[in-house]
Amino acid sequence: MSHSDSNWFLRARLKTRQLLLLIALDEERNIHRAAEALNMTQPAASKQLKDLEDMLDVQLFERLPRGMRPTIYGDAMIRHSRMALTSLSQAHDDITALKSGLSGQVDVGAILTPGMNLLPAAIAQVKQHSPMLRIGIEIESSNILLERMQRGSLDFMVARILDQEDNRNLEYEELADEPVCAVARIDHPLRHASNLQLKDIADAGWILSPRGSILRHRSDMMFHKNGLPPPSNVVDTTAALAIISLLQQTDFLHVMPVEVSRFYAQLNVLAILPIELPCKMDGFGIITRRNHILSPGAKILQQAIREAAKTIY
């Protein structure tokens, strides 16, 4: 099909009215009733049909003694007319939804890593074209966020899927995995150590996530697997401000997601120790409730998060 053929309906100045007429004729099988249904006179309807037939150079309806019925050409045109009109009505719905999305509201929860980097990047992007969209952010652990989402106070979350949860009613779309590293204060004696091994830091004081958390389990397993007892001199907390303050005042070490530690290292608050920890957190991603219809604002923010994730990770 040549390019000029593909735009035949532009040359032909095909009218929506003609498409509506074909559908009405298919339903009524009678030109009087079809014209009436569209508030047209019968001569006007006949002329529109004839114009269309002349333009396509085929007969679209057989004229019968009583009424009319579509030919094979008519059937084809009717089918396409229905699809075109359905698509146009959806366009209207989409425009309405987008307009409301630009001024609606969205509440999103995130765990620390995406909350520090990914989410701010996505929100900055969204706010450029939707300054009136009200965005609420909550930074918590995955299980707390999940509870809030199930209650309906969050639209979606960027977090981890937890094994023990009943995940049947959740949709999960992975964005990235999360490596971790060891951090300490800026002038820590081990900061520039060469050939630092896990055994060299096993006896140190550590600030770790509380027992029962995924990160604590993973870090304990890391020592076990290397034949070392897990650290015994430990402070349990996940409170970022307490962790940073404690690190500044002691020689304690802390296991932290690489993304988060880079942020603090750039600010010169913490140093990343020169050791690759054989420990990794599970991936995180966008989690939504299955069969829950997202608001237009939430869809806009989700799309921005996907785009930002492609750039960052």
C-alpha positions in Angstrom: 0.0 0.0 0.0 1.5 3.3 -1.0 1.7 6.2 1.4 -1.0 8.2 -0.5 -3.3 5.2 -0.1 -2.8 5.0 3.6 -4.1 8.6 4.0 -7.1 8.1 1.8 -9.5 9.1 4.6 -7.8 12.5 4.8 -8.2 13.1 1.0 -11.7 11.8 1.2 -12.5 14.1 4.2 -14.2 11.2 5.9 -16.6 12.5 8.5 -17.3 11.0 11.8 -20.9 11.5 10.9 -20.5 9.0 8.0 -19.0 6.4 10.4 -22.0 6.9 12.7 -24.3 6.5 9.8 -22.8 3.2 8.8 -23.2 1.8 12.3 -26.8 3.1 12.5 -27.6 1.5 9.1 -26.1 -1.8 10.3 -28.3 -1.6 13.5 -31.5 -0.4 11.9 -31.2 -1.9 8.4 -33.4 1.0 7.2 -32.3 4.5 6.0 -35.3 6.3 7.6 -34.7 5.0 11.0 -30.9 5.4 10.8 -31.4 9.0 9.7 -33.8 9.6 12.5 -31.4 8.1 15.1 -28.8 10.6 14.0 -31.2 13.6 13.8 -30.6 13.8 10.0 -33.1 14.1 7.2 -33.3 11.0 5.0 -32.0 12.8 1.9 -28.9 14.0 3.8 -28.3 10.4 5.0 -28.7 9.0 1.5 -26.3 11.6 0.2 -23.6 10.9 2.8 -23.9 7.2 2.1 -23.7 7.7 -1.7 -20.6 10.1 -1.3 -18.9 7.3 0.7 -19.7 4.6 -1.8 -18.5 6.8 -4.7 -15.3 7.6 -2.9 -14.5 3.9 -2.2 -15.9 2.9 -5.6 -17.9 0.0 -4.0 -21.4 -0.6 -2.9 -21.6 -0.7 0.9 -25.3 -1.7 1.3 -27.7 -3.7 -0.9 -31.0 -1.9 -1.3 -33.8 -4.4 -0.6 -37.5 -4.0 -1.2 -37.8 -3.4 2.6 -34.7 -1.7 4.0 -31.1 -2.6 3.3 -28.3 -4.9 4.3 -24.5 -4.5 4.3 -22.4 -6.0 1.5 -19.0 -7.6 2.3 -17.5 -4.1 1.7 -20.1 -2.7 4.0 -19.3 -5.2 6.7 -15.6 -4.3 6.5 -16.3 -0.5 6.7 -18.7 -1.0 9.6 -16.2 -3.1 11.6 -13.5 -0.4 11.1 -15.9 2.4 11.9 -16.8 0.8 15.2 -13.1 0.4 16.1 -12.3 4.0 15.1 -15.2 5.4 17.2 -14.3 3.2 20.2 -10.7 4.5 20.0 -11.9 8.1 19.8 -14.1 7.7 22.9 -11.1 6.3 24.7 -9.1 9.3 23.7 -11.6 11.5 25.5 -11.4 9.3 28.6 -7.6 9.4 28.5 -7.5 13.2 28.2 -10.0 13.6 31.1 -7.8 11.2 33.2 -4.6 13.1 32.4 -6.2 16.4 33.2 -7.2 15.1 36.6 -3.8 13.4 37.1 -2.1 16.7 36.8 -3.9 18.1 39.8 -4.8 15.0 41.8 -2.9 13.4 44.6 -0.6 10.4 45.0 0.8 8.8 48.2 3.8 6.6 47.8 5.9 4.6 50.3 9.6 3.7 49.8 12.4 2.0 51.6 15.5 4.0 52.3 17.6 3.3 49.1 15.0 4.3 46.5 13.7 6.9 48.9 17.0 8.7 48.8 17.8 8.6 45.1 15.2 7.2 42.8 12.0 8.7 44.2 13.4 12.3 44.5 14.6 12.1 40.8 11.2 10.8 39.6 9.3 13.5 41.6 11.5 16.3 40.3 10.7 15.1 36.8 6.9 14.9 37.5 6.8 18.3 39.2 8.2 20.0 36.1 5.0 19.2 34.1 2.5 18.6 37.0 3.2 21.2 39.7 -0.3 20.9 41.1 -0.1 17.1 41.7 0.1 16.7 45.4 2.7 14.0 46.3 3.1 12.4 49.7 6.1 10.3 50.5 6.7 7.9 53.5 10.0 6.2 54.1 9.7 3.0 56.2 10.6 -0.6 56.1 8.8 -2.8 53.6 6.5 -4.5 56.1 5.3 -1.2 57.6 4.7 0.2 54.2 2.8 -2.9 53.1 0.5 -2.6 56.0 -0.3 1.0 55.1 -0.9 0.1 51.5 -3.2 -2.7 52.4 -5.1 -0.2 54.6 -5.4 2.1 51.6 -3.3 5.0 52.9 -0.6 4.5 50.2 -1.3 4.2 46.4 1.8 2.0 45.8 5.2 1.5 47.2 8.8 1.1 46.1 10.1 -1.7 48.3 10.9 -5.3 48.7 8.6 -8.3 48.5 8.8 -10.1 51.8 8.8 -13.9 51.7 6.5 -14.4 54.6 3.8 -12.2 53.3 0.7 -13.4 51.4 1.8 -12.0 48.0 -1.2 -13.3 46.0 -2.9 -9.9 46.0 0.3 -7.9 45.1 1.9 -7.0 41.8 5.7 -6.7 41.9 7.8 -5.1 39.2 11.6 -5.3 39.9 13.6 -2.2 39.4 17.1 -3.0 40.9 18.9 -5.1 43.4 20.7 -3.7 46.4 24.4 -4.3 47.2 25.6 -3.3 50.6 29.0 -2.1 52.0 30.7 -1.3 55.3 30.9 2.3 56.4 32.7 4.1 59.3 33.5 7.7 60.3 35.7 9.7 57.9 39.0 9.3 59.9 38.5 5.7 60.9 41.8 3.8 61.2 40.6 1.1 58.7 39.6 3.6 56.1 42.8 3.2 54.0 43.7 -0.3 55.1 45.1 -2.4 52.3 43.8 -5.9 51.6 41.0 -5.6 54.3 39.3 -9.0 55.0 36.1 -9.9 56.7 38.0 -11.5 59.6 39.7 -8.1 60.2 36.4 -6.5 61.0 34.4 -9.3 62.6 35.5 -8.2 66.1 34.8 -4.6 65.6 31.8 -2.8 67.2 28.9 -2.8 64.8 25.6 -0.9 64.4 23.2 -3.3 62.8 19.5 -3.6 61.9 17.6 -5.3 64.8 17.3 -9.1 65.0 14.6 -10.5 62.9 15.2 -8.0 60.0 16.3 -9.2 56.6 19.5 -7.1 56.7 20.5 -8.5 60.1 19.9 -12.1 59.0 22.0 -11.5 55.8 24.9 -9.9 57.7 25.0 -12.6 60.3 24.9 -15.3 57.6 27.8 -13.5 55.8 30.1 -14.0 58.9 28.8 -17.6 59.5 29.5 -18.6 55.9 33.1 -17.4 56.2 33.6 -19.4 59.4 33.4 -16.4 61.7 31.1 -15.7 64.7 28.8 -12.8 64.0 29.8 -9.6 65.8 28.8 -9.6 69.5 29.5 -5.9 70.3 26.4 -4.6 68.5 24.0 -1.7 68.8 20.6 -2.5 67.2 18.9 0.4 65.3 17.6 1.5 61.9 17.3 5.2 62.9 19.5 7.0 60.4 20.3 10.0 62.5 21.3 7.9 65.5 23.5 5.7 63.3 25.4 8.6 61.8 25.8 10.3 65.2 27.1 7.1 66.7 29.5 6.4 63.9 30.9 9.9 64.2 31.7 9.4 67.9 33.0 5.8 67.9 35.1 3.3 65.9 31.9 1.3 65.2 31.1 0.0 61.7 27.8 -0.2 59.9 26.4 -2.2 57.0 24.6 0.1 54.6 23.2 -0.1 51.1 25.8 1.2 48.6 23.4 3.8 47.2 22.8 5.3 50.6 26.5 5.2 51.6 27.5 7.0 48.4 25.1 9.8 49.3 26.7 10.2 52.7 30.2 9.8 51.4 29.7 12.6 48.9 28.6 14.8 51.8 31.7 13.8 53.6 29.7 12.4 56.5 30.9 8.8 56.3 33.7 6.8 54.6 33.1 3.5 52.7 35.6 0.9 53.8 37.8 -0.7 51.1 36.2 -4.2 51.4 33.7 -5.9 49.2 31.1 -7.5 51.5 29.8 -10.9 50.3 26.3 -9.8 51.2 23.4 -8.5 49.2 19.8 -7.4 49.9 17.0 -8.7 47.8 15.9 -6.5 44.9 13.3 -3.8 45.3 10.6 -2.7 42.9 7.2 -1.1 42.4 4.5 -3.0 44.5 0.8 -2.4 43.9 -2.3 -4.1 45.0 -3.6 -6.5 42.4 -6.9 -5.4 40.9 -6.6 -2.0 42.5 -7.2 0.8 40.0 -4.4 3.4 40.2 -5.3 7.1 40.1 -4.0 9.0 37.0 -1.5 10.8 39.3 -0.2 7.5 40.6 0.3 6.3 37.1 2.2 9.4 36.1 4.5 9.0 39.1 5.0 5.3 38.5 6.1 5.9 34.9 8.6 8.6 36.0 10.0 6.1 38.6 10.5 3.5 35.8 12.3 6.1 33.6 14.5 7.3 36.5 15.4 3.7 37.4 16.7 3.1 33.8 19.0 6.1 34.2 20.2 5.4 37.8 20.6 1.6 37.7 
